[in-house]
């Protein structure tokens, strides 16, 4: 019979909560915020070539509009859990939605690429709190026994964003103006603020701990300099001296933070969480896989528009289909994990997803469109199942008192990997253009970039083989050996 479910964990003390809103309502509100964030990113990716003409910029250098946002996320996410513990998850979540909405308005009004990047960073500051604090709210209102199913349904509206985003973005920039890709966030953000106020309870930690300001400065400096250094190098702008200085400062700050974290009781990024085997493996393998996922929104629209010669609207009508596969997976994920277990999904399903990603390198204008659709839908399905498993097993063995620290830590490296995906794919694309002496990106250059990120992603299922057969059985109900937790 299925593994017995543990008794639901008691909810943490709440300072002002008296309404006891149903978990399903909370999940829907959190998912809607994630929908807004995912819609924004996918709409923008489709619009980049058109925006490049508006700003008189090289289309291949427009990835700064994506990476500046992800870079800001990586800088400020480490503080999200501690800030939510101190000021209350409802207050922080609501403020994050407001900041993201304000940043969207400023993006729409940006007259230059530089001001767009600045506004995207303001958006990123809101997103840095919105996603991890929303996930923390979810983790605090559901039991471990319901975590797999809750995580699956939490991501349904967030998956609709990537489905709607590409065709919507293509339609907007083809028939209206790219400015409207940011204005569409405003009504969603205002509705989110109202719903959070009405239906989400305030939850704070009963005891306050000293905020690790020095840790935030060191970790933020390390992440910002390392990511920006990689971004500058990937775009081929800036001198070697500037790149070396950024990477040097980032590396030094990272080492200093490491020593700081070892002697601080509650560091902003707690590396002691890596003692939890399932958390460590999910973080490492998931980061490698997300590098490939981060590359897809950048490479696919560019390949279809610059390589195939399609319009933004035509490109959007193709790239969105992978999200249909992702949406279809949400209802199947609990069944897959219960029948196969986390280890099987992360190794063999992960290998299949990587193979389908590599197959994208072979796309050509002569291919039948239904075949391209089928590959993208299958890729979206299996890739989404893989990440559902990563996102769930990460918290399988984390103690409840460490949950806010774990969400901040995990989301920081999640976003850092996505940023690396864009930078790595842009660097691989630029390297292929240089090696082949092409004047601009050609289809073989995009193929080389796809194969490179697929090779990076393939390391994840290889490492996942080190997981125990019964890893995460408490969550999935998979039939296996008695559960053995490691910490």
Secondary structure by P-SEA (a helix, b strand, c coil): ccccccccccccccccccccccaaaaaaaaaaaaaaaaaaaaaaaaaaaaaaaaacccccccaaaaaaaaaaaaacccaaaaaaaaacaaaaaaaaaaaaaaaaaaaaacccaaaaaaaaaaaaaaaaacaaaaaaaaaacccccaaaaaaaaaaaaaaaaaaacaaaaaaaaaccccccccccaaaaaaaaaaaaaccbbbbbcccccccaaaaaaaaaaaaaaaaaaaaaaaaccccaaaaaaaaaaaaaaaaaaaaaaaacccccccccccccaaaaaaaaaaaaaaaaaaaccccaaaaaaccccccaaaaaaccaaaaaaaaaaccaaaaaaaaccaaaaacaaaaaaaaaaaacccccccccaaaaaaaaaaaaaaaaaaaaaaaacccccccccaaaaaaaaaaaaaaaaaaaaaaaaaaaaaaaaaaaccccccaaaaaaaaaaaaaaaaaaaaaaccccccccccccccccccccccc
